[in-house]
Amino acid sequence: MLRQTFAIVIALAACARPGAAQRAWVEVTSPHLSVVSDAGAGRARDFAWQFEQIREALARTFPWVRLSGSRPLVVVAARNATTMRALAPSLWDGGKDGSLFVSSS
């Protein structure tokens, strides 16, 4: 009887796990871009700050480069490589760092 109860509890826990893995996606905006991430608002703000720093460095180093486009820049910052692979399976190159760049042009 104890074994059957234990097996039922394990089976129910295994079924409940995929639903618990769902994470909310948040959007954080900065002056020049938006970051959409499932890694949490704090991590999304970090990504936005880092991209703004890169943009500023490019603007200072190469003042002739046009950094503002007609379309808004949206950065999708997935929590991990598994999430990114699920978002874009046909574009996944299998790189070690889990990065992926897609242009809409």
Contacts in CASP RR format, 6 or more apart in sequence:
PFRMAT RR
TARGET T0000
AUTHOR 0000-0000-0000
METHOD contacts of the structure
MODEL  1
MLRQTFAIVIALAACARPGAAQRAWVEVTSPHLSVVSDAGAGRARDFAWQ
FEQIREALARTFPWVRLSGSRPLVVVAARNATTMRALAPSLWDGGKDGSL
FVSSS
23 38 0 8 1.000
23 39 0 8 1.000
23 40 0 8 1.000
23 79 0 8 1.000
24 38 0 8 1.000
24 40 0 8 1.000
25 36 0 8 1.000
25 37 0 8 1.000
25 38 0 8 1.000
26 36 0 8 1.000
26 37 0 8 1.000
26 38 0 8 1.000
26 40 0 8 1.000
26 41 0 8 1.000
26 44 0 8 1.000
27 34 0 8 1.000
27 35 0 8 1.000
27 36 0 8 1.000
27 44 0 8 1.000
28 34 0 8 1.000
28 35 0 8 1.000
28 37 0 8 1.000
28 41 0 8 1.000
28 42 0 8 1.000
28 44 0 8 1.000
28 45 0 8 1.000
28 47 0 8 1.000
28 48 0 8 1.000
29 35 0 8 1.000
29 48 0 8 1.000
30 48 0 8 1.000
30 49 0 8 1.000
30 51 0 8 1.000
30 52 0 8 1.000
31 52 0 8 1.000
32 51 0 8 1.000
32 52 0 8 1.000
32 55 0 8 1.000
32 67 0 8 1.000
32 68 0 8 1.000
32 73 0 8 1.000
33 48 0 8 1.000
33 51 0 8 1.000
33 52 0 8 1.000
33 55 0 8 1.000
33 72 0 8 1.000
33 73 0 8 1.000
33 74 0 8 1.000
33 75 0 8 1.000
34 48 0 8 1.000
34 72 0 8 1.000
34 73 0 8 1.000
34 74 0 8 1.000
34 75 0 8 1.000
35 44 0 8 1.000
35 45 0 8 1.000
35 47 0 8 1.000
35 48 0 8 1.000
35 51 0 8 1.000
35 74 0 8 1.000
35 75 0 8 1.000
35 76 0 8 1.000
35 77 0 8 1.000
36 44 0 8 1.000
36 74 0 8 1.000
36 75 0 8 1.000
36 76 0 8 1.000
36 77 0 8 1.000
37 43 0 8 1.000
37 44 0 8 1.000
37 47 0 8 1.000
37 76 0 8 1.000
37 77 0 8 1.000
37 78 0 8 1.000
37 79 0 8 1.000
38 78 0 8 1.000
38 79 0 8 1.000
38 83 0 8 1.000
39 77 0 8 1.000
39 78 0 8 1.000
39 79 0 8 1.000
40 79 0 8 1.000
43 77 0 8 1.000
43 79 0 8 1.000
44 77 0 8 1.000
47 75 0 8 1.000
47 77 0 8 1.000
48 75 0 8 1.000
51 75 0 8 1.000
55 67 0 8 1.000
58 65 0 8 1.000
58 67 0 8 1.000
59 65 0 8 1.000
59 67 0 8 1.000
71 104 0 8 1.000
76 84 0 8 1.000
76 87 0 8 1.000
78 84 0 8 1.000
78 87 0 8 1.000
81 98 0 8 1.000
84 92 0 8 1.000
84 98 0 8 1.000
84 100 0 8 1.000
85 92 0 8 1.000
85 94 0 8 1.000
88 100 0 8 1.000
88 102 0 8 1.000
91 100 0 8 1.000
91 102 0 8 1.000
92 100 0 8 1.000
93 100 0 8 1.000
END
